[in-house]
């Protein structure tokens, strides 16, 4: 599956907006309740989805070259053909060339390296193929126990986001505790390590340009056991369990057991086919010996969703599509495909996506989103005047109470054709931010266009060349070490917009050595910040297309508990309880005491646990937010006390 890094930047901006706009939802619940689907759509025939796979036969000659990002031929690279019933492959010679024949239509890929293009369809003779492969940064993961002794037979899952896509591989450690990844690309990686006798551990945002070795220490951990059942108390087989960094599956009796590290455990979640996922907060003291937690899953109600007015009535280009309670703008994402399938609440619900919404009655099995409107955006993408492969992402953030039926994030996507043209039909009227990404995996260059006002006709944004447009460059550094920090979402927002409701915006992700580039900006003043710390802003002026110099942003990398200096555990009743506090820490100074029972988190005056019991937003804030405006609602010896952190 593609790692869509651009979603991280977008999520940082949308989540911050969501925290503020949720208060509006609470006051105007009726404003987010959608109307029922029209009678015309409710009786519309369900499309028959036919999988089109070419079965042309014949002899197709293929000739090509593999080069690195500098254009230097790369020998020894394996190219594999995917055709029905066979997988022939070839290896590039010392000049980087390969050649061969296919006896039927298929596709060519480089399975061991991230490349651009990622895949080439072959249904005719191709004599001019060219693959660009990512630069290699061979990587070694050393796995050891708490005493420093190497652990063999540990399973290491490794993936790295490069400028040409995502490399993924897995390996077992040898007797020295080493797992080798000689074909790893250069970029931002994550490592997930599992061992039968130890708790699992995940490491994210590893810069393989700076680090080529990583030591992972697995602790013995403790056994977490429990059972997963349905509402009739019947066991659920093969439910997946996630507890901290560890994973497990239930047996025939619905029972599971998994080794967990108490220090990395905040909640336990369960998923099973045909059921709605569920999670429970669980924080354990560091000296815990074992723990038990049972989970109950509600049987899912699946609803098929089609998009009238889009090609083949498919919702593939609409993200996210969510099925929610009628008055909530957020809910679980639906499974993309043809058709799109949503797990909806029992009873009344609402499907939202792409700027449209529809009510779901208790008996609905199929619903339609209506995109049969005249608005849209089209354009052409080039690089140095040459058509570029790209993806266009259009985002609309609701501007009024009337827009709240559409959800807090409205996103549409479109792939460019070979001539660089893109087109998105059926867009909700209003101002859209268009983000253009070059490359097959949306991981290359990017451009953000000024807001495009859509009405009832197509808007042509013209030709956009990736060598133009204003930009802000900089680096994100770790607030503790001062080293460049990859994988951080960076956002720039116009600080003096002509229309305050529609500020110009750019987003990006810091890459190797913490470097980031925000592109496609008009001249003007911008507030730039790391997405997880929206109140730590730096003002930057873009003049003649560039900012005066490299910008340095600091990422503190701390959650609320670390920042404030306190530790939580879950007691026998399942409640969160303050365990220890750092002497002289901010939480202690604010009046928090050991033994306080946490009843909820208040964000900007809104009790999240009370208003959104199904979404566990309190845990989200506790684990990933370190900004201002947070209060804890605690029970202290039977009295409610509010602690302003």
N, C-alpha and C positions, 0 to 999 in steps of 0.2 A: 504494500500500500504506500502511496506517495506521502511523504512528510510535507504537508503544506505549511511552511514556516510563516507565510503571509497571514495565515489565520491567527497566529499568536499575536502579531502586532494589532490586527483588527480587534481581536478579543480584548486586548488591554484597553483600547479606546471605548469599545462598546460596553464592557463591564463597568467601567467608571461611570459612563452615562447611565447605565442601568441602575446603579446604586442610588443615583439622584432621582431618576424618573420613577422608581418603584413607589416612592412616597406619593406621587401623583396618581398612580394606579389605585392605591388604597383609598383615595378620596373619590375617585371616579371609576368604580368597578364596572358600571354599566357601559362606560365608554370603550372598554376593551372586549365587550361581548359581541361577536360577529353575528351578522344576519344569516338566516338559513339559506341554503343553496336554492337557486331558481328552479322552477319546475322543469324548465327546458333542460338544464344540466342534470337534474336528478333522473331524468328518463333517457339521457344520452347513452348510446350503446358503448359498452366497454371495449376499448381497442384490443385487437388481437396482436400481441407482440410476437414477431417472427425474428429469430436470430439469423442474421445474414452472415454467412461464412463462405468465402469464396472457395469453390471446389474446382476451379479451372485446372485443366491438365495441359501439359506441354513441357517443353524444355526451355527453361529460363536461365540465361547466363547472367551471373552477377560478378562484378569486378569493383573493387574499392580500395581505399586506403584508410589507415587509422593514424591519427596524429595527436600530439599533445596540445595543450592550449597555446603554445608558441608556434605551432605548425610543424614541429619536428616529427618525422615518421617514427612510429613505435612498433618495434618487432615483438613477436611472441605473444600477441593478443589473440585470444580465441573468439571467433565469430560463430554463433550458432543459429541454425535455421529452424524455425518452428513450422512444420508442415504436418498434415494429417498422416499419422502412422510412421513418421520418421523424423529424426533430428540430426541431419548432417552438420558438420562443423569444419571450419578451416582456421589456420593459424597464420598470422601475418609474417611475411618474410623479413629479411634484414632491412628492406626499404619500406616496410610498413604496409605492403600490398597483400591482398588476398583475392582469390578468384575461385569460382566453382559453378555448379549448375543445380537447379531445382527441377524436379519432374512434375511439380504442381505448384499452384500459388501458395504463398505462405508469408512469413515475416522473418526479418533478421534482427538479432539482438547481440549485445556483448554481455553475457551473463555475469562475468566476474568483475566488471568495472562500471562505474557510472559513466554515461556517455551522452553526447548530444549529436544526433537524435538518439532517443532511448530505444526506439524500435522503427524499423522501416518495412512497410508493406511491399511485397514483390508479387506482381501479377503480369509482369512483362520483363523484357530484357533490361537490366540495369548495369551500365558500364561506368558510371561516374559516382559511385557511392563514396561518401566521406563521413567518417565518425571521428569526433573529437572526444578523447578520453581524459578523465580527470588526472591530475598529477598524483603520484603515489606517495603516501606517508605510511610505510609499514608500521604496524602497531602491535605491541605485546601487552597482554594483560597477565599480571602475576597474582595468583590467588593464594592467600595464606589464612591460617587460623589466628586466634588471639595471641598465641605464643610465638607467632612468626614462622611456624612450620608450614611448608608448602602443602596445598591440598590438590591431589590429583583427582581426575574424573569429575571436576566441576564443570558444569555447562555454562559457557559464556556466549551470550547473544550480543552482537556488535553491529551498530549501524552508524553511518556517518553521512551528514548532509554536505555535499560538495557543490561546486558551481555548476555541475552537470547532472544533478539528481541525487539519489540516495543509494549508497552501497549498504547491503545487509549481508551478514554472514554469521555463522555460529561455529564453535569449536569446543573440544574438551581439553582441559588442562592435562599436561603430561606429569611425570613423576616429580619434576621440578616446580610444578604449580603454574606452568606457563601455557598460555593459549596464544598462538601466533596468527596474525592476520596480515600476511605479506602483500595482499592486493588492496589494502585499505586506501581510500582516497584522502586527500587533504581537506579538512573542514571541521565542522562541529559534530562531535560524536556522542553517543550514549552507550553505556555498557550495563548489561543486566546479568548478574551471576547467580547461579543456583547450585546447591549442593545438598545431597540427600540427608546429611547429618548436621547441617547448619542452616541458619536463616538466610534468606536471599538478600541481595543488596543491589541497588541501582545507582549508577553515577551518570549524571547528565552534563551537557555543555562542556565536553572535553575538547580542547583545541588541539587537534592532531598536528597542526603546524608547529606548535610550541612543545607539545608533549608527544613522545612516541612510545612511552611506557607508562603503565598505570598499575599500582598495587592496590588490590582490594582485600580488605580484611573482613572475613566473615566471623561473626560471633556465634557461639553455640545456640543462643536464643532459648526460647521456651516453647512448649507445645501449646498451641491454641486449638481447642477442640470445640465441636458443636454439631448441630444438625440443622438442615434446611428443609422446611416443610411448607405446604400450601395452607390455605385458609381452613381446609378440612382436616388439618393436622396429618396429611399424608406426606411421606418422605418424597423429596425431589432428587432424582438420580442425575448425575453429571452436571450439577450446578457448579459454575466456576466461582471460586472464592478469592478475593483479593484482600490481603491484610498487610498494610505497609508495603514493603517491597516483595512480599512473598505471595505465591500462588498455589492453589490446590483445587481438587475436584471432589465432589461428594460421591460416595459409593451407593450401592443399591438401597441401603437403609437411609440415605440422605445425610449420612455422617461425613465429617471431614476432620482432618487434623493437619496442621501446618506449623512449621517452625517459624517463629517471628522474633524480631528484635524489638523489645519494648520501647527502646528509644526512638524507633522509626515508625511507630504505630499510632495512628490517629483515628482510623475508622476501619470497619470491616464491611465489605460489600459482597453481594451475591447476585449472579445472573444465571438464568436458565432459559433455554428455548421455550417459548410459549408463556413466559411469565414476565411481569414487570420487575425490573431490577430494584433492589432495596439495599440500604446501608444503615449501619448503626455506628455512632461514635464509640471508640474504645481507646482509652489512654491508661497505661499500666505503670505502676511504680518500677523504677529501674531494677529493684531486687525481686520482682515477681518470679514465681517458680512455674506457674502454669495458669491458664485462663480458659474459660468456657463462654461461648456466645452462640445462641441459636438465632436463626433468622427465619422470617415468614415472608413468602413471596405470594403476591396476588396474581392470579392467572391473567395473562395479557389479553386484551381485546384488540385484535389486529384489524386495521382498516386500510384498504387500498386507496391510493391517492393518484389522481390523474390531473393534468394541467391542460385545460382546453385552450386552444390558440397557439400552443407551442408545438414544434415539430413532433409528429406522431403522438401528440397528447402526452408526451413524456415530461416528467419533472426532473430529469437528470441535471439540468443546468440551474436549478433553483436550490440554493443552500442558505441557511439550513431550513428544512421543513420540520415543524414541530407539532405535536399533538398535546394540547394543554387543557387545563380546566377552563371553563368558558370565560372567566374574568382574569386569568393570568396570562401575561404576554410571553412568558417563558415556560418551557417544558422539555421533556426528553426529545432528542433528535430522532428523526425517522430513518429507516434503512434505505439508502439510495439504491435505485435499480429500476427496472421496467417490469411491473409497476413499482412505484415507491410504496413501502409498507410502513405504517405507523402503529405503534403500540399506544392506544388511547385509554384514558380513564374510563371506568365503567360509569354508565349514566351519560349525562350531557358532557360534551367536550367541544374543542375547536381545533381545526387544523389551520396553521398559519405558515406562510412562506412566500418569498418573492414579492411582498407588498400586497398579497391577497389573503383572505381568510374565509373560512366557511364553518358554520356550525355542524356538529356531529351529534345526531340523535342516538339514543340508547340502542336502536336496532340497525343503524347504518353499517354496512359492510364495505361500501364504496362511496367516496366523496370526490367532488371536482373543485379544483381551484380555477377561477375564470380569468384567463389572460387575454381575452378577445377584446383588447383595447388597442388604440392606434399608436400609442407612444412607444418610442424606442430610441436606441443610440447605435450609430454605425461609424466606422472609421477605418483607417489603414495604418499599419505599423511598419516602419522601416528602420534600418540601422545603416547609417552612411548611405542612405538612398536606396538600399537593397531590401526587398521584402523580408521580414523577420518572422520566424515561428513564435507564436506568443499566445497568451491567454489574457482575456479582458475580464476584469472583475468589477462590477458596478455595485455600489453600496449606497443604500438610502437609510438614513437615521430619522425616525419619525420626528416631526416638528411640532405637532399639535395633539391635543387630546383625541381628535378624530382619527389620527393616524395610529393610535395605540392598538387598534384591532389587528394591525399588521405584525405586531411583535416589535421587539427592541432592535433587532438586526435584520435587515432586508438585503439579501445578496443574490445577484445573478451573475452567471459566468458564460463565456463564449470562447471557443477556440478560433484562432485566426486560420484562414485558408492559405494555400500555398502562395498567394499573392499578397499576404499580410492583411487581408480584409477581415473585419469582425462585424457582427451585427447581433443586437439583443432586442427582441420584440416583446411587446406586451408589458412595458414598464409602468409601474404606478406613477401617476402624475406628481411632479415635484422635482427637487434638486437631488441629483445623483453624483456621488464621487466615483470617478472611473480610475481604476488602478490597472496598469498594463505591466505584464511580466513577460520577459523574453525567455525562451528556452522551453523544452518539453515539460519540465517539472516545476515551472514557475519559480525557479531558484536563481535565475540570472539577473540581468539588469531590470530596473523597474522605473516607471514613470507614473506620477499621479497628476491627473488633469484637474484644472479648476472645476468647480461644481457645474454640472450640465443640467440646465433646466429642461425637463421633459413635459410636454403637454399631450396633444392628441395626434402627433405625427412624428416621423423619424427625424432625429437630429444628427446631422453629419458633423463630426468633430474634425474631419479632414485627415490629413496625413500627419502622423506623429513620429518624429525621428528620435531614436534613443540617444543620439549624440547631442541633443539640445535640451533646454530646460534648466531652470535654476536648481541648485543643490545645496544641501548642508552636509558636511562631512564631519566625522568625529570618532571618538572612541569611548566605550563604556568601561570603566575600571571598577574593580571590586573595592568596596569601601574599607574592607579589612586589610587586604594584601596590597592594594595599589596596582595589581596586575590587570591586564586587559581581560574582560569577561565576555565570552561569546554567549549567544542564545538569549539575549535580553531584547524585549520589544522596546522600540524607541518611537516616540510620537512627537510631531511638530504641529502646533495649532496656531493659526493666524491670531495674533494678539490685538490687532486693530482692524477687524473685518468691517467691510462696508455694511454687510447684513450680519448682525450678531448671531442670528439663528443659523447662518450658513458660513462658518469660518472655513478658510482653506486649511486642509489637513494633509499630512504626509505620514506614512508609517514605514517602519523597516525593522530588521532584526540584526543585532550585532553578530558579526561572524568571527573569523580567526583573529586573534589578538584584540578582540573587542571592537574592531573597526565597523563603522556603519556609514551608509550613504542614503540620504533622503533626497529623492529626485523629483523633477517636474514641478518645481515651485516658482510662483511669480515673485517678483521683487516685493519685499515688505518685511515686517517684523513678525517674529514667531516665538512662541513659548515652546521649548523643547524639553522633554522629560522622559525618563525611563517609565514604561507602562505600569510597573508595580509601585511606583512612587510618584503619583501624578501631582503631588504638591511640591515636589523638589524641582522647580522649573529653572531653566536658564534662558534668558532672552537673547535672540540672535537676529541680526538684520541681514537679509539677502539683498545684495546690490549688484546689478549687472550680472545676475545669474549665479553668483557665488557668495558664500559667507566669508568674512575676513580671514578666518583661519580654522584650524581643527578644533572642534568643540570637545571638551572633556566632561562626561557625565559620570556621576558616582552611583553605583548600585550597592545599597547596603546589604542586600541579600538576607535580611532577617525577617522572620514572621513576627506577629504581634507578641507572642509569648517570649521569644528571644529578646525583642526590643524592650519589653516592659520588665522582664526578669521574673517570670513565675512559671511553675510547672503544674500540669493538670493530670489527674488520674480518673479512672472510671470506677466507682464503688460497686458493691454487690447489687445495689438497686438499679444500676445502669446510669447513674447521674455523674456529671462531671464535677470533680471536687478539686479545689486548690490544694496541692500537696506541699510544695516548698516555694519559697520566695528568695530572691537574691537580696542579701543585706544591702540596704541603701539604694535598691533598684527603684525604677519609676513606679511599678505596681505597689510596692510596699509604701512608698511615699504617698501614693494616692489613697491608701487606706485599705487595700486588699489584705486579707488575713488567711493564714493556713486553716483549712477546714471549711472555708466558704464554699457553698454549693452553688454552682453556676446554673441559673435558670434560663439564661438567654443573653444574647448580645444586642445592644442597642446601637444602631449606626445612624448618625445624624438625626437622633430623636426617634427612630423607628425600631420597634422590637421585632427582629427578624424571625426569631423562633415562634413567636405568637402569630405573626401574619403569614408566614410561609413554612408551616410545619412539614410539608412534603419535600422541601428542597435542601434542608440542612445547611442553610446559609450561614448560620452561626459558626459552624466548623470551618467553612470556607474563609470567613473573615479571620478567625483565630489562626488559621494555618498559612495564609498567603497575603495578609494585608498588614502594613505597619504604619499607615497614615493616621492623621488625627480624626476626631469625630466619633471615637469608639467608647462605649461605656459597657460595663458588665453588670448584669442584673443578677444578684446573688442572694441566696437564702442563708442568713446567719442566725442560728438558734431560733428558727421560726419567724424571723423578721426579714422583710425584703429590704435590701440595701443596694443602691445603685452607685457603682464606683466609676468615676470619670477618669479614663486612662489618658 
